[in-house]
Amino acid sequence: MEHWLKAEKLIAARAKPVGEKPAKESDDLKKITGIGPVLAKKLNAMGITAFGQIAAFTPEDVDRIGGALKCRTKMLGNDWIGQAKKLSLT
């Protein structure tokens, strides 16, 4: 499990997408369709606290995080990445 957490820290450390608003402590991930309070808490525990982080997910990130949280279908079906990109610019 420890190696998995290290991978999540790498996701958190990625450069923010071009045009993203300045980072703040955390975003309200519940604004993304399909993320409720429980899932937001789990994502935050993994170090995923900002829309920019979700917007930067790669297919491998979706597989790993979605698999770990058992929400891969929800991530893809609700287009979390697309929603996060829009929200990170507002």
N, CA, C and O atoms as a CHARMM CRD file, in Angstrom:
* protein
*
  360
    1    1 MET  N      0.82800  -1.19700   0.00000 PROA 1      0.00000
    2    1 MET  CA     0.00000   0.00000   0.00000 PROA 1      0.00000
    3    1 MET  C      0.86900   1.25600   0.00000 PROA 1      0.00000
    4    1 MET  O      0.48800   2.28100  -0.56400 PROA 1      0.00000
    5    2 GLU  N      2.03000   1.17200   0.63000 PROA 2      0.00000
    6    2 GLU  CA     2.88300   2.34800   0.72200 PROA 2      0.00000
    7    2 GLU  C      3.34500   2.81400  -0.65700 PROA 2      0.00000
    8    2 GLU  O      3.39600   4.01700  -0.91300 PROA 2      0.00000
    9    3 HSD  N      3.68400   1.87800  -1.55000 PROA 3      0.00000
   10    3 HSD  CA     4.10900   2.27500  -2.88900 PROA 3      0.00000
   11    3 HSD  C      2.98200   2.95100  -3.65100 PROA 3      0.00000
   12    3 HSD  O      3.22500   3.82800  -4.48000 PROA 3      0.00000
   13    4 TRP  N      1.75700   2.54700  -3.37300 PROA 4      0.00000
   14    4 TRP  CA     0.59300   3.14800  -4.02600 PROA 4      0.00000
   15    4 TRP  C      0.42600   4.59200  -3.58100 PROA 4      0.00000
   16    4 TRP  O      0.10600   5.46200  -4.39200 PROA 4      0.00000
   17    5 LEU  N      0.63900   4.84900  -2.30400 PROA 5      0.00000
   18    5 LEU  CA     0.52900   6.21300  -1.79200 PROA 5      0.00000
   19    5 LEU  C      1.60900   7.10700  -2.38700 PROA 5      0.00000
   20    5 LEU  O      1.37000   8.28900  -2.63600 PROA 5      0.00000
   21    6 LYS  N      2.79300   6.55300  -2.61500 PROA 6      0.00000
   22    6 LYS  CA     3.85400   7.33300  -3.24500 PROA 6      0.00000
   23    6 LYS  C      3.43700   7.73900  -4.65400 PROA 6      0.00000
   24    6 LYS  O      3.69500   8.86500  -5.08100 PROA 6      0.00000
   25    7 ALA  N      2.79500   6.82500  -5.37400 PROA 7      0.00000
   26    7 ALA  CA     2.31900   7.14300  -6.72200 PROA 7      0.00000
   27    7 ALA  C      1.29400   8.26800  -6.67300 PROA 7      0.00000
   28    7 ALA  O      1.29200   9.13900  -7.54200 PROA 7      0.00000
   29    8 GLU  N      0.44200   8.26100  -5.68700 PROA 8      0.00000
   30    8 GLU  CA    -0.57400   9.30400  -5.55700 PROA 8      0.00000
   31    8 GLU  C      0.07900  10.65100  -5.26000 PROA 8      0.00000
   32    8 GLU  O     -0.41100  11.68600  -5.71300 PROA 8      0.00000
   33    9 LYS  N      1.16800  10.65100  -4.51200 PROA 9      0.00000
   34    9 LYS  CA     1.87100  11.89800  -4.23200 PROA 9      0.00000
   35    9 LYS  C      2.47300  12.46600  -5.51400 PROA 9      0.00000
   36    9 LYS  O      2.55700  13.68300  -5.67800 PROA 9      0.00000
   37   10 LEU  N      2.89200  11.58200  -6.42500 PROA 10     0.00000
   38   10 LEU  CA     3.40400  12.04900  -7.70900 PROA 10     0.00000
   39   10 LEU  C      2.31500  12.73500  -8.50900 PROA 10     0.00000
   40   10 LEU  O      2.56600  13.75400  -9.15300 PROA 10     0.00000
   41   11 ILE  N      1.10800  12.18900  -8.47600 PROA 11     0.00000
   42   11 ILE  CA    -0.01700  12.82200  -9.16700 PROA 11     0.00000
   43   11 ILE  C     -0.23900  14.21100  -8.58400 PROA 11     0.00000
   44   11 ILE  O     -0.44400  15.17500  -9.32100 PROA 11     0.00000
   45   12 ALA  N     -0.19800  14.30700  -7.27100 PROA 12     0.00000
   46   12 ALA  CA    -0.43000  15.58600  -6.60500 PROA 12     0.00000
   47   12 ALA  C      0.64700  16.60900  -6.95400 PROA 12     0.00000
   48   12 ALA  O      0.38200  17.81100  -6.95600 PROA 12     0.00000
   49   13 ALA  N      1.85300  16.14300  -7.24800 PROA 13     0.00000
   50   13 ALA  CA     2.96400  17.04000  -7.51100 PROA 13     0.00000
   51   13 ALA  C      3.06300  17.47500  -8.97100 PROA 13     0.00000
   52   13 ALA  O      3.88700  18.32700  -9.30300 PROA 13     0.00000
   53   14 ARG  N      2.24600  16.91100  -9.83700 PROA 14     0.00000
   54   14 ARG  CA     2.32300  17.25500 -11.26000 PROA 14     0.00000
   55   14 ARG  C      2.07500  18.74000 -11.47300 PROA 14     0.00000
   56   14 ARG  O      1.37600  19.39800 -10.70200 PROA 14     0.00000
   57   15 ALA  N      2.66900  19.24100 -12.54200 PROA 15     0.00000
   58   15 ALA  CA     2.44600  20.64300 -12.90400 PROA 15     0.00000
   59   15 ALA  C      0.98900  20.85300 -13.25000 PROA 15     0.00000
   60   15 ALA  O      0.34200  19.97300 -13.81900 PROA 15     0.00000
   61   16 LYS  N      0.48100  22.00600 -12.91000 PROA 16     0.00000
   62   16 LYS  CA    -0.91900  22.28300 -13.20600 PROA 16     0.00000
   63   16 LYS  C     -1.08500  22.55400 -14.70000 PROA 16     0.00000
   64   16 LYS  O     -0.16400  23.05600 -15.34400 PROA 16     0.00000
   65   17 PRO  N     -2.25900  22.22300 -15.25600 PROA 17     0.00000
   66   17 PRO  CA    -2.49400  22.46500 -16.67800 PROA 17     0.00000
   67   17 PRO  C     -2.39700  23.95000 -17.02200 PROA 17     0.00000
   68   17 PRO  O     -2.63700  24.81100 -16.17500 PROA 17     0.00000
   69   18 VAL  N     -2.04500  24.23500 -18.26700 PROA 18     0.00000
   70   18 VAL  CA    -1.93600  25.60900 -18.74000 PROA 18     0.00000
   71   18 VAL  C     -3.27100  26.31600 -18.56400 PROA 18     0.00000
   72   18 VAL  O     -4.31300  25.76300 -18.91600 PROA 18     0.00000
   73   19 GLY  N     -3.25300  27.49600 -18.03900 PROA 19     0.00000
   74   19 GLY  CA    -4.46600  28.28800 -17.87300 PROA 19     0.00000
   75   19 GLY  C     -5.21500  28.00600 -16.58100 PROA 19     0.00000
   76   19 GLY  O     -6.25600  28.61400 -16.33000 PROA 19     0.00000
   77   20 GLU  N     -4.71300  27.10600 -15.76600 PROA 20     0.00000
   78   20 GLU  CA    -5.41700  26.80300 -14.52400 PROA 20     0.00000
   79   20 GLU  C     -5.30100  27.97800 -13.56700 PROA 20     0.00000
   80   20 GLU  O     -4.27300  28.65300 -13.50900 PROA 20     0.00000
   81   21 LYS  N     -6.36600  28.20900 -12.82200 PROA 21     0.00000
   82   21 LYS  CA    -6.33100  29.28000 -11.82700 PROA 21     0.00000
   83   21 LYS  C     -5.28400  28.94800 -10.76800 PROA 21     0.00000
   84   21 LYS  O     -4.91300  27.78300 -10.62500 PROA 21     0.00000
   85   22 PRO  N     -4.80700  29.91900 -10.03700 PROA 22     0.00000
   86   22 PRO  CA    -3.81900  29.65800  -8.99800 PROA 22     0.00000
   87   22 PRO  C     -4.35200  28.63800  -7.98700 PROA 22     0.00000
   88   22 PRO  O     -5.53100  28.64900  -7.63000 PROA 22     0.00000
   89   23 ALA  N     -3.46900  27.77600  -7.54500 PROA 23     0.00000
   90   23 ALA  CA    -3.86800  26.71900  -6.61800 PROA 23     0.00000
   91   23 ALA  C     -4.24200  27.32000  -5.26400 PROA 23     0.00000
   92   23 ALA  O     -3.65800  28.30500  -4.81200 PROA 23     0.00000
   93   24 LYS  N     -5.21300  26.70500  -4.65200 PROA 24     0.00000
   94   24 LYS  CA    -5.55500  27.06200  -3.28800 PROA 24     0.00000
   95   24 LYS  C     -5.43100  25.79400  -2.46300 PROA 24     0.00000
   96   24 LYS  O     -5.03400  24.75800  -2.99600 PROA 24     0.00000
   97   25 GLU  N     -5.75400  25.84300  -1.19700 PROA 25     0.00000
   98   25 GLU  CA    -5.56300  24.66600  -0.36600 PROA 25     0.00000
   99   25 GLU  C     -6.30000  23.46500  -0.91600 PROA 25     0.00000
  100   25 GLU  O     -5.70400  22.39600  -1.05200 PROA 25     0.00000
  101   26 SER  N     -7.57600  23.60300  -1.23700 PROA 26     0.00000
  102   26 SER  CA    -8.32500  22.49700  -1.81000 PROA 26     0.00000
  103   26 SER  C     -9.58400  23.02300  -2.48000 PROA 26     0.00000
  104   26 SER  O    -10.08400  24.10300  -2.16400 PROA 26     0.00000
  105   27 ASP  N    -10.07400  22.22500  -3.40900 PROA 27     0.00000
  106   27 ASP  CA   -11.32300  22.54200  -4.08600 PROA 27     0.00000
  107   27 ASP  C    -12.41900  21.64900  -3.51900 PROA 27     0.00000
  108   27 ASP  O    -12.13400  20.63300  -2.88600 PROA 27     0.00000
  109   28 ASP  N    -13.65000  22.02400  -3.74400 PROA 28     0.00000
  110   28 ASP  CA   -14.78400  21.20000  -3.32300 PROA 28     0.00000
  111   28 ASP  C    -15.03600  20.16700  -4.40800 PROA 28     0.00000
  112   28 ASP  O    -15.78000  20.42200  -5.35500 PROA 28     0.00000
  113   29 LEU  N    -14.42200  19.01100  -4.27200 PROA 29     0.00000
  114   29 LEU  CA   -14.52000  17.96700  -5.29300 PROA 29     0.00000
  115   29 LEU  C    -15.95200  17.48000  -5.49800 PROA 29     0.00000
  116   29 LEU  O    -16.25800  16.85500  -6.51300 PROA 29     0.00000
  117   30 LYS  N    -16.82500  17.76600  -4.53800 PROA 30     0.00000
  118   30 LYS  CA   -18.22500  17.35100  -4.66800 PROA 30     0.00000
  119   30 LYS  C    -18.95300  18.11400  -5.77200 PROA 30     0.00000
  120   30 LYS  O    -20.07700  17.75800  -6.12600 PROA 30     0.00000
  121   31 LYS  N    -18.33400  19.15100  -6.31600 PROA 31     0.00000
  122   31 LYS  CA   -18.93300  19.87200  -7.44400 PROA 31     0.00000
  123   31 LYS  C    -18.88400  19.03900  -8.72700 PROA 31     0.00000
  124   31 LYS  O    -19.58400  19.34200  -9.69200 PROA 31     0.00000
  125   32 ILE  N    -18.05800  17.99100  -8.73500 PROA 32     0.00000
  126   32 ILE  CA   -17.97100  17.09100  -9.88200 PROA 32     0.00000
  127   32 ILE  C    -19.06000  16.03700  -9.74100 PROA 32     0.00000
  128   32 ILE  O    -19.16300  15.37000  -8.71200 PROA 32     0.00000
  129   33 THR  N    -19.86700  15.89400 -10.77700 PROA 33     0.00000
  130   33 THR  CA   -20.94700  14.90700 -10.76300 PROA 33     0.00000
  131   33 THR  C    -20.36300  13.52600 -10.51200 PROA 33     0.00000
  132   33 THR  O    -19.42400  13.10700 -11.18700 PROA 33     0.00000
  133   34 GLY  N    -20.92400  12.82500  -9.53900 PROA 34     0.00000
  134   34 GLY  CA   -20.47200  11.47900  -9.21700 PROA 34     0.00000
  135   34 GLY  C    -19.55600  11.41500  -8.00700 PROA 34     0.00000
  136   34 GLY  O    -19.24200  10.33000  -7.51800 PROA 34     0.00000
  137   35 ILE  N    -19.12400  12.57800  -7.52200 PROA 35     0.00000
  138   35 ILE  CA   -18.30200  12.60900  -6.31100 PROA 35     0.00000
  139   35 ILE  C    -19.15900  13.14100  -5.17500 PROA 35     0.00000
  140   35 ILE  O    -19.54300  14.31100  -5.15200 PROA 35     0.00000
  141   36 GLY  N    -19.44200  12.26300  -4.24900 PROA 36     0.00000
  142   36 GLY  CA   -20.20100  12.64900  -3.06500 PROA 36     0.00000
  143   36 GLY  C    -19.25500  12.84400  -1.89400 PROA 36     0.00000
  144   36 GLY  O    -18.03700  12.79400  -2.06400 PROA 36     0.00000
  145   37 PRO  N    -19.80500  13.06700  -0.70500 PROA 37     0.00000
  146   37 PRO  CA   -18.96800  13.31800   0.46600 PROA 37     0.00000
  147   37 PRO  C    -17.99600  12.18000   0.79000 PROA 37     0.00000
  148   37 PRO  O    -16.84700  12.43000   1.15400 PROA 37     0.00000
  149   38 VAL  N    -18.44900  10.94500   0.66000 PROA 38     0.00000
  150   38 VAL  CA   -17.59400   9.80100   1.00300 PROA 38     0.00000
  151   38 VAL  C    -16.43800   9.68800   0.01700 PROA 38     0.00000
  152   38 VAL  O    -15.28700   9.52600   0.42200 PROA 38     0.00000
  153   39 LEU  N    -16.74000   9.77200  -1.26800 PROA 39     0.00000
  154   39 LEU  CA   -15.70000   9.66300  -2.28400 PROA 39     0.00000
  155   39 LEU  C    -14.74200  10.85400  -2.22200 PROA 39     0.00000
  156   39 LEU  O    -13.53800  10.68900  -2.42000 PROA 39     0.00000
  157   40 ALA  N    -15.25900  12.03500  -1.95400 PROA 40     0.00000
  158   40 ALA  CA   -14.39700  13.21600  -1.81600 PROA 40     0.00000
  159   40 ALA  C    -13.41700  13.02800  -0.65900 PROA 40     0.00000
  160   40 ALA  O    -12.24600  13.39400  -0.76200 PROA 40     0.00000
  161   41 LYS  N    -13.89800  12.46200   0.42900 PROA 41     0.00000
  162   41 LYS  CA   -13.04000  12.22000   1.58900 PROA 41     0.00000
  163   41 LYS  C    -11.94500  11.21300   1.24400 PROA 41     0.00000
  164   41 LYS  O    -10.79400  11.38300   1.64700 PROA 41     0.00000
  165   42 LYS  N    -12.29900  10.16500   0.50000 PROA 42     0.00000
  166   42 LYS  CA   -11.31100   9.16200   0.09900 PROA 42     0.00000
  167   42 LYS  C    -10.27300   9.76000  -0.85000 PROA 42     0.00000
  168   42 LYS  O     -9.08000   9.48000  -0.72600 PROA 42     0.00000
  169   43 LEU  N    -10.72400  10.57800  -1.79100 PROA 43     0.00000
  170   43 LEU  CA    -9.79000  11.23200  -2.71300 PROA 43     0.00000
  171   43 LEU  C     -8.85800  12.16600  -1.94900 PROA 43     0.00000
  172   43 LEU  O     -7.65200  12.18200  -2.19900 PROA 43     0.00000
  173   44 ASN  N     -9.41100  12.94300  -1.01900 PROA 44     0.00000
  174   44 ASN  CA    -8.59300  13.84600  -0.20700 PROA 44     0.00000
  175   44 ASN  C     -7.55000  13.06900   0.59500 PROA 44     0.00000
  176   44 ASN  O     -6.41200  13.51500   0.73600 PROA 44     0.00000
  177   45 ALA  N     -7.94200  11.90800   1.11900 PROA 45     0.00000
  178   45 ALA  CA    -7.00500  11.08400   1.88400 PROA 45     0.00000
  179   45 ALA  C     -5.85400  10.58700   1.01300 PROA 45     0.00000
  180   45 ALA  O     -4.76500  10.30400   1.51200 PROA 45     0.00000
  181   46 MET  N     -6.10300  10.48400  -0.29100 PROA 46     0.00000
  182   46 MET  CA    -5.06400  10.06500  -1.23800 PROA 46     0.00000
  183   46 MET  C     -4.21600  11.25200  -1.69100 PROA 46     0.00000
  184   46 MET  O     -3.27000  11.07500  -2.45700 PROA 46     0.00000
  185   47 GLY  N     -4.54400  12.45600  -1.22600 PROA 47     0.00000
  186   47 GLY  CA    -3.79600  13.63900  -1.60900 PROA 47     0.00000
  187   47 GLY  C     -4.38400  14.35100  -2.81700 PROA 47     0.00000
  188   47 GLY  O     -3.78800  15.29800  -3.32900 PROA 47     0.00000
  189   48 ILE  N     -5.53900  13.90700  -3.27300 PROA 48     0.00000
  190   48 ILE  CA    -6.20200  14.52700  -4.42200 PROA 48     0.00000
  191   48 ILE  C     -7.22300  15.50800  -3.87100 PROA 48     0.00000
  192   48 ILE  O     -8.28600  15.11800  -3.38800 PROA 48     0.00000
  193   49 THR  N     -6.87800  16.79900  -3.95300 PROA 49     0.00000
  194   49 THR  CA    -7.70600  17.82300  -3.32200 PROA 49     0.00000
  195   49 THR  C     -8.10500  18.95100  -4.26400 PROA 49     0.00000
  196   49 THR  O     -8.85200  19.85000  -3.87700 PROA 49     0.00000
  197   50 ALA  N     -7.60900  18.91000  -5.50100 PROA 50     0.00000
  198   50 ALA  CA    -7.84800  20.03000  -6.41600 PROA 50     0.00000
  199   50 ALA  C     -8.34700  19.54800  -7.77000 PROA 50     0.00000
  200   50 ALA  O     -8.01200  18.45400  -8.22300 PROA 50     0.00000
  201   51 PHE  N     -9.15700  20.39000  -8.40700 PROA 51     0.00000
  202   51 PHE  CA    -9.67900  20.07500  -9.73200 PROA 51     0.00000
  203   51 PHE  C     -8.53500  19.86800 -10.72600 PROA 51     0.00000
  204   51 PHE  O     -8.61600  19.00400 -11.59900 PROA 51     0.00000
  205   52 GLY  N     -7.48100  20.65200 -10.59300 PROA 52     0.00000
  206   52 GLY  CA    -6.34300  20.54300 -11.49700 PROA 52     0.00000
  207   52 GLY  C     -5.68700  19.17500 -11.46200 PROA 52     0.00000
  208   52 GLY  O     -5.19600  18.68900 -12.48000 PROA 52     0.00000
  209   53 GLN  N     -5.67800  18.55900 -10.29800 PROA 53     0.00000
  210   53 GLN  CA    -5.10900  17.21400 -10.18400 PROA 53     0.00000
  211   53 GLN  C     -5.94800  16.21000 -10.97300 PROA 53     0.00000
  212   53 GLN  O     -5.40700  15.37300 -11.69400 PROA 53     0.00000
  213   54 ILE  N     -7.26400  16.29700 -10.83300 PROA 54     0.00000
  214   54 ILE  CA    -8.14500  15.37400 -11.55900 PROA 54     0.00000
  215   54 ILE  C     -8.06800  15.66300 -13.05500 PROA 54     0.00000
  216   54 ILE  O     -8.07600  14.73700 -13.86600 PROA 54     0.00000
  217   55 ALA  N     -7.99600  16.92800 -13.42000 PROA 55     0.00000
  218   55 ALA  CA    -7.89500  17.30600 -14.82900 PROA 55     0.00000
  219   55 ALA  C     -6.63800  16.72900 -15.47200 PROA 55     0.00000
  220   55 ALA  O     -6.61300  16.49300 -16.68000 PROA 55     0.00000
  221   56 ALA  N     -5.60500  16.50200 -14.68300 PROA 56     0.00000
  222   56 ALA  CA    -4.33300  15.98800 -15.20100 PROA 56     0.00000
  223   56 ALA  C     -4.23100  14.46600 -15.16000 PROA 56     0.00000
  224   56 ALA  O     -3.18900  13.91000 -15.50700 PROA 56     0.00000
  225   57 PHE  N     -5.30200  13.78100 -14.74000 PROA 57     0.00000
  226   57 PHE  CA    -5.26400  12.32000 -14.69300 PROA 57     0.00000
  227   57 PHE  C     -4.95300  11.74200 -16.06600 PROA 57     0.00000
  228   57 PHE  O     -5.47500  12.20200 -17.08100 PROA 57     0.00000
  229   58 THR  N     -4.10300  10.73600 -16.08100 PROA 58     0.00000
  230   58 THR  CA    -3.82100   9.96900 -17.29200 PROA 58     0.00000
  231   58 THR  C     -4.72200   8.73800 -17.27900 PROA 58     0.00000
  232   58 THR  O     -5.34000   8.44600 -16.25500 PROA 58     0.00000
  233   59 PRO  N     -4.81100   8.01000 -18.39200 PROA 59     0.00000
  234   59 PRO  CA    -5.58600   6.75800 -18.37200 PROA 59     0.00000
  235   59 PRO  C     -5.09300   5.78900 -17.29300 PROA 59     0.00000
  236   59 PRO  O     -5.88600   5.05800 -16.70000 PROA 59     0.00000
  237   60 GLU  N     -3.79900   5.78700 -17.04800 PROA 60     0.00000
  238   60 GLU  CA    -3.24600   4.91800 -16.00500 PROA 60     0.00000
  239   60 GLU  C     -3.71800   5.36000 -14.62200 PROA 60     0.00000
  240   60 GLU  O     -4.00000   4.52500 -13.76300 PROA 60     0.00000
  241   61 ASP  N     -3.80300   6.67400 -14.40700 PROA 61     0.00000
  242   61 ASP  CA    -4.31100   7.19900 -13.13500 PROA 61     0.00000
  243   61 ASP  C     -5.75800   6.78100 -12.93000 PROA 61     0.00000
  244   61 ASP  O     -6.14900   6.36900 -11.83800 PROA 61     0.00000
  245   62 VAL  N     -6.55500   6.89100 -13.99700 PROA 62     0.00000
  246   62 VAL  CA    -7.96800   6.50500 -13.91900 PROA 62     0.00000
  247   62 VAL  C     -8.08800   5.02400 -13.55600 PROA 62     0.00000
  248   62 VAL  O     -8.90100   4.65000 -12.71100 PROA 62     0.00000
  249   63 ASP  N     -7.27600   4.18900 -14.19800 PROA 63     0.00000
  250   63 ASP  CA    -7.31900   2.75800 -13.89400 PROA 63     0.00000
  251   63 ASP  C     -6.90900   2.48300 -12.45400 PROA 63     0.00000
  252   63 ASP  O     -7.57000   1.71800 -11.75200 PROA 63     0.00000
  253   64 ARG  N     -5.81900   3.10600 -12.01300 PROA 64     0.00000
  254   64 ARG  CA    -5.30500   2.82900 -10.67800 PROA 64     0.00000
  255   64 ARG  C     -6.22700   3.39600  -9.59000 PROA 64     0.00000
  256   64 ARG  O     -6.60900   2.68800  -8.65900 PROA 64     0.00000
  257   65 ILE  N     -6.57200   4.66000  -9.71800 PROA 65     0.00000
  258   65 ILE  CA    -7.39300   5.29900  -8.68300 PROA 65     0.00000
  259   65 ILE  C     -8.82100   4.77300  -8.73900 PROA 65     0.00000
  260   65 ILE  O     -9.42400   4.45800  -7.71300 PROA 65     0.00000
  261   66 GLY  N     -9.35100   4.68400  -9.95500 PROA 66     0.00000
  262   66 GLY  CA   -10.70800   4.15000 -10.11100 PROA 66     0.00000
  263   66 GLY  C    -10.82900   2.72400  -9.61600 PROA 66     0.00000
  264   66 GLY  O    -11.84300   2.34500  -9.03000 PROA 66     0.00000
  265   67 GLY  N     -9.79300   1.93500  -9.85300 PROA 67     0.00000
  266   67 GLY  CA    -9.79200   0.55300  -9.36700 PROA 67     0.00000
  267   67 GLY  C     -9.69900   0.48600  -7.85900 PROA 67     0.00000
  268   67 GLY  O    -10.40400  -0.29400  -7.21800 PROA 67     0.00000
  269   68 ALA  N     -8.83400   1.29700  -7.29700 PROA 68     0.00000
  270   68 ALA  CA    -8.64600   1.29300  -5.84400 PROA 68     0.00000
  271   68 ALA  C     -9.90600   1.73800  -5.10700 PROA 68     0.00000
  272   68 ALA  O    -10.24000   1.19700  -4.05400 PROA 68     0.00000
  273   69 LEU  N    -10.60700   2.73200  -5.67100 PROA 69     0.00000
  274   69 LEU  CA   -11.81600   3.25500  -5.02100 PROA 69     0.00000
  275   69 LEU  C    -13.09600   2.63300  -5.57100 PROA 69     0.00000
  276   69 LEU  O    -14.20000   2.97300  -5.14700 PROA 69     0.00000
  277   70 LYS  N    -12.92600   1.71900  -6.51800 PROA 70     0.00000
  278   70 LYS  CA   -14.05600   1.03500  -7.15300 PROA 70     0.00000
  279   70 LYS  C    -15.04800   2.03800  -7.76300 PROA 70     0.00000
  280   70 LYS  O    -16.26100   1.93600  -7.58300 PROA 70     0.00000
  281   71 CYS  N    -14.47800   3.01300  -8.49500 PROA 71     0.00000
  282   71 CYS  CA   -15.32100   4.04300  -9.09300 PROA 71     0.00000
  283   71 CYS  C    -14.90300   4.36100 -10.52600 PROA 71     0.00000
  284   71 CYS  O    -15.25800   5.41700 -11.05000 PROA 71     0.00000
  285   72 ARG  N    -14.14600   3.45300 -11.17200 PROA 72     0.00000
  286   72 ARG  CA   -13.63500   3.72400 -12.51700 PROA 72     0.00000
  287   72 ARG  C    -14.76700   4.02900 -13.49400 PROA 72     0.00000
  288   72 ARG  O    -14.67700   4.98800 -14.26200 PROA 72     0.00000
  289   73 THR  N    -15.82800   3.22900 -13.47600 PROA 73     0.00000
  290   73 THR  CA   -16.96000   3.43800 -14.37500 PROA 73     0.00000
  291   73 THR  C    -17.60400   4.79300 -14.11900 PROA 73     0.00000
  292   73 THR  O    -17.98600   5.49300 -15.05700 PROA 73     0.00000
  293   74 LYS  N    -17.72100   5.15900 -12.85100 PROA 74     0.00000
  294   74 LYS  CA   -18.29700   6.45300 -12.48400 PROA 74     0.00000
  295   74 LYS  C    -17.40000   7.58800 -12.98400 PROA 74     0.00000
  296   74 LYS  O    -17.89600   8.61200 -13.45400 PROA 74     0.00000
  297   75 MET  N    -16.08000   7.40600 -12.88300 PROA 75     0.00000
  298   75 MET  CA   -15.13500   8.43100 -13.33400 PROA 75     0.00000
  299   75 MET  C    -15.30300   8.68300 -14.83300 PROA 75     0.00000
  300   75 MET  O    -15.36800   9.82800 -15.28100 PROA 75     0.00000
  301   76 LEU  N    -15.37100   7.60900 -15.58600 PROA 76     0.00000
  302   76 LEU  CA   -15.47000   7.72300 -17.03600 PROA 76     0.00000
  303   76 LEU  C    -16.86500   8.16100 -17.47400 PROA 76     0.00000
  304   76 LEU  O    -17.00100   9.01900 -18.34600 PROA 76     0.00000
  305   77 GLY  N    -17.89100   7.58100 -16.87600 PROA 77     0.00000
  306   77 GLY  CA   -19.26900   7.88700 -17.25200 PROA 77     0.00000
  307   77 GLY  C    -19.66900   9.32200 -16.98700 PROA 77     0.00000
  308   77 GLY  O    -20.44600   9.90900 -17.73900 PROA 77     0.00000
  309   78 ASN  N    -19.13900   9.88300 -15.92100 PROA 78     0.00000
  310   78 ASN  CA   -19.45300  11.27000 -15.56400 PROA 78     0.00000
  311   78 ASN  C    -18.40000  12.25000 -16.06900 PROA 78     0.00000
  312   78 ASN  O    -18.49600  13.44800 -15.80400 PROA 78     0.00000
  313   79 ASP  N    -17.40000  11.75900 -16.79000 PROA 79     0.00000
  314   79 ASP  CA   -16.32900  12.59100 -17.35100 PROA 79     0.00000
  315   79 ASP  C    -15.72400  13.50800 -16.28800 PROA 79     0.00000
  316   79 ASP  O    -15.73600  14.73200 -16.42400 PROA 79     0.00000
  317   80 TRP  N    -15.20200  12.90100 -15.24000 PROA 80     0.00000
  318   80 TRP  CA   -14.58600  13.67200 -14.16500 PROA 80     0.00000
  319   80 TRP  C    -13.48300  14.57300 -14.69400 PROA 80     0.00000
  320   80 TRP  O    -13.34900  15.71700 -14.25900 PROA 80     0.00000
  321   81 ILE  N    -12.69200  14.06200 -15.63000 PROA 81     0.00000
  322   81 ILE  CA   -11.56300  14.84500 -16.13600 PROA 81     0.00000
  323   81 ILE  C    -12.05600  16.09600 -16.85000 PROA 81     0.00000
  324   81 ILE  O    -11.53700  17.19000 -16.62500 PROA 81     0.00000
  325   82 GLY  N    -13.05500  15.93600 -17.70700 PROA 82     0.00000
  326   82 GLY  CA   -13.61500  17.09300 -18.42500 PROA 82     0.00000
  327   82 GLY  C    -14.24400  18.10700 -17.48500 PROA 82     0.00000
  328   82 GLY  O    -14.05900  19.31400 -17.63800 PROA 82     0.00000
  329   83 GLN  N    -15.00000  17.59700 -16.49900 PROA 83     0.00000
  330   83 GLN  CA   -15.61400  18.50500 -15.52000 PROA 83     0.00000
  331   83 GLN  C    -14.54200  19.23800 -14.72500 PROA 83     0.00000
  332   83 GLN  O    -14.65400  20.43800 -14.47700 PROA 83     0.00000
  333   84 ALA  N    -13.49900  18.50600 -14.32700 PROA 84     0.00000
  334   84 ALA  CA   -12.43200  19.11500 -13.52900 PROA 84     0.00000
  335   84 ALA  C    -11.69800  20.17900 -14.33000 PROA 84     0.00000
  336   84 ALA  O    -11.30600  21.20500 -13.77600 PROA 84     0.00000
  337   85 LYS  N    -11.50700  19.95000 -15.62900 PROA 85     0.00000
  338   85 LYS  CA   -10.84000  20.94900 -16.46300 PROA 85     0.00000
  339   85 LYS  C    -11.65200  22.23700 -16.48700 PROA 85     0.00000
  340   85 LYS  O    -11.09400  23.32600 -16.35300 PROA 85     0.00000
  341   86 LYS  N    -12.97100  22.11800 -16.65700 PROA 86     0.00000
  342   86 LYS  CA   -13.82400  23.30100 -16.68200 PROA 86     0.00000
  343   86 LYS  C    -13.81700  24.01300 -15.32600 PROA 86     0.00000
  344   86 LYS  O    -13.71800  25.23800 -15.26100 PROA 86     0.00000
  345   87 LEU  N    -13.92300  23.24100 -14.25700 PROA 87     0.00000
  346   87 LEU  CA   -13.95800  23.82800 -12.92200 PROA 87     0.00000
  347   87 LEU  C    -12.62300  24.45900 -12.53200 PROA 87     0.00000
  348   87 LEU  O    -12.60300  25.43100 -11.77600 PROA 87     0.00000
  349   88 SER  N    -11.52300  23.93200 -13.02600 PROA 88     0.00000
  350   88 SER  CA   -10.21300  24.48900 -12.66100 PROA 88     0.00000
  351   88 SER  C     -9.97900  25.84000 -13.32300 PROA 88     0.00000
  352   88 SER  O     -9.11200  26.60500 -12.90100 PROA 88     0.00000
  353   89 LEU  N    -10.75000  26.12600 -14.35500 PROA 89     0.00000
  354   89 LEU  CA   -10.58700  27.41000 -15.04800 PROA 89     0.00000
  355   89 LEU  C    -11.50800  28.49500 -14.51200 PROA 89     0.00000
  356   89 LEU  O    -11.35100  29.66400 -14.86200 PROA 89     0.00000
  357   90 THR  N    -12.46600  28.12500 -13.66800 PROA 90     0.00000
  358   90 THR  CA   -13.42400  29.11400 -13.17500 PROA 90     0.00000
  359   90 THR  C    -12.95000  29.76700 -11.89700 PROA 90     0.00000
  360   90 THR  O    -13.64200  30.62600 -11.34900 PROA 90     0.00000
